[in-house]
Amino acid sequence: MKIRRFEEKDAKKVSELIIDTLRKTNIKDYSADSIENHVNNFQPENVLKRASWTHFYVVQEKGNIIGCGAIAPYWDKIDESSLFTIFISPEYQG
């Protein structure tokens, strides 16, 4: 398993991972409409935007992206941070 910084070329795979996780795992806790709203927010272009203002990382197993997560300032505070966009492939949960 390898953890590395997100690269632009990862946007499509990260988007697919997030959408798959939303639809398979998060559907247990949210309505289908809510999930689909989130799906729209995690298209590749939006993943790239998020990566532009966070320290974004991916987790790889055998070259495949199986997880992602980011850390960034909380509401522009210089002394406080928050975690964002933490997703693990459903196949690796449990």
C-alpha positions, 0 to 999 in steps of 0.5 A: 500500500502506498500513500502519495500526493494527488496528481492531476492525472488522478482526477478521473479515477478519484472521481470514480472511486468517490462516486462508487463509494457514495452509491454503495456505502453512503446510500445507507445513511443518505437519501438517493437524491442527496447522494446524487447531489454529491455525485455532481459535486465530485466530478473530475473537474470538481476534484481538481478544484478541491485539490487546488486548495487542499493537501490532497492524497491518494492511497494505492494498492497494486497501482490502483487508487483505493482511497483518498483524503485531504487536509486544509485550513478550517475556514481560512484559519491558520491555526486550525485544519480539517479533513476533507474528501475521505473515501475508501473503496467499498472493496477495502472497507470492513 
